[in-house]
Amino acid sequence: MYIRLTPEREFTLRLATRLLPFFSDALSYFERQLTAEIVGRYLSQDHDLPPITDAEWPVLEDAAQAMAEASARKWRAA
């Protein structure tokens, strides 16, 4: 099954897209690879690429949260 991209999910996806280049070290190798793949599909102009599946969504959501927490720790330390 594929997820429906609600405004909340789109926000999470955009957050992951913005944080991935800077905070991917907060993720495991698997999370980094899968998140990069999902973000790549999201940013692609190719509309034949598959949407996000139910199995991929929790990984993306956890990755976005981990990167957001790493970003917050960085700004608090500064």
Secondary structure in CASP SS format (residue, H / E / C, confidence):
PFRMAT SS
TARGET T0000
AUTHOR 0000-0000-0000
METHOD secondary structure of the structure
MODEL  1
M C 1.00
Y E 1.00
I C 1.00
R C 1.00
L C 1.00
T C 1.00
P H 1.00
E H 1.00
R H 1.00
E H 1.00
F H 1.00
T H 1.00
L H 1.00
R H 1.00
L H 1.00
A H 1.00
T H 1.00
R H 1.00
L H 1.00
L H 1.00
P H 1.00
F H 1.00
F H 1.00
S H 1.00
D H 1.00
A H 1.00
L C 1.00
S C 1.00
Y H 1.00
F H 1.00
E H 1.00
R H 1.00
Q H 1.00
L H 1.00
T H 1.00
A H 1.00
E H 1.00
I H 1.00
V H 1.00
G H 1.00
R H 1.00
Y H 1.00
L H 1.00
S C 1.00
Q C 1.00
D C 1.00
H C 1.00
D C 1.00
L C 1.00
P C 1.00
P C 1.00
I C 1.00
T E 1.00
D C 1.00
A C 1.00
E H 1.00
W H 1.00
P H 1.00
V H 1.00
L H 1.00
E H 1.00
D H 1.00
A H 1.00
A H 1.00
Q H 1.00
A H 1.00
M H 1.00
A H 1.00
E H 1.00
A H 1.00
S H 1.00
A H 1.00
R H 1.00
K H 1.00
W H 1.00
R H 1.00
A H 1.00
A C 1.00
END
